[in-house]
Amino acid sequence: MEITEKKALASLDNYIKNIDAQRKLKQSSRQVAPVTDKEGDKVELSAEAKQIQTAGRLIKAMPEIREEKVAHIRNQLKTGTYQIDSGKIAAAMLKEALSDENI
């Protein structure tokens, strides 16, 4: 089993497309007159759009590698105290295999 960054990004992309499609459906079901003033057009984002925007900013701000966690595990490997939970690994493998079958 291989977990890649591409798989995570594809999942996020699908989620954003799904949210965007839902938003478009909601907008088409209720027509809202555009708001304008002397300065030009204004856009008001829904609460859901603001949450998506915030999530996007948080994801971009996250480091690709969690340095603290890597350092902690590296230290455990050096000292011989790193323990692998085979039950968690097996459960994750089964969960992924079952989710792949449902696609």
N, C-alpha and C positions, 0 to 999 in steps of 0.2 A: 504494500500500500504506500502510496506517495501523496503527501499533501503539499500542494504547490501554491505559490502566491497567485498564479493564474487562476486556480480554482476559486480561491477566496475573492479575487477581483471579479470573476465572472458571476459569482453569487451576488456580490454587491451591485454589480451592473444590472442583473436581472431584477433585484429588489427595487432599484431606482426606476427602472423601466415600468415595473408593475405599479409603483406609486404614481408615476407620471401618467400612466394610462387611466388610473382611477381618478386622478385629479382632472384630466381632460373630460372624462365621462361626467363628473360632477359639474364641471363648467358648462358643458353642452346642455345639461338638463336644466340649468338655471342661467338665463341670460342676464348679465350685469352690464349696465351702461358704463362706458369708460369715464373716468373722472379726469377732467382737465382743468387747468387754471392758466393764469398769465405766463407762468414759467414753462409750461409744457405738460406732457402727460405724466401721470403718477401711477405707480404700481403698488398695490397693497398685497402683501403675501399672506396666505392663510397660515394658521398655526401649524398645520402639517408641513407646509413648505418651509417654514422657519425651522422646524425640528430637523428636517432633512438637510437644510443648509448648515445648521449647527453640527449635525453628525458628520457631514462632509468635512467641515473645518477641523473637527476633532480627529478624524481619521487621518487627514493630511498632516496634522501636527504630531501624530504618533510616530515614534522612531520605528524603522523597519525591523530593527533588532533590539530586543529588550536587554540592554547591557547588564543591568543588575542581575537579572535572572541567569544570563549566560555566565557571569562571574561567579554567582553562587553555585551553579552546577559544576563549573570548572573546578572550583575549590573542593567540592564534595568528591569529584573524580580523583583529584590529587591526593586527598586524605583517605580515600577508600571508603567513604561513608555514603556514597550515592547508592540509593536502593531503587530498583525498578519495580513498580507495581504491575505485575503481569496481568492481574485481573482487570485493571483499568485499560490496559492495552488491548486485551482480548475483547472487552466490552465495546471499545471504540471501533475496533475492526468489524465486529458484528453489526454495530449500528450503521457504519458506512456501507457495508455490504448490503444490508437490508434497504437502506435508503436508495442505493444505486438500482436495486431491482424495481423499486416503485416509480422510477423516472419514466 
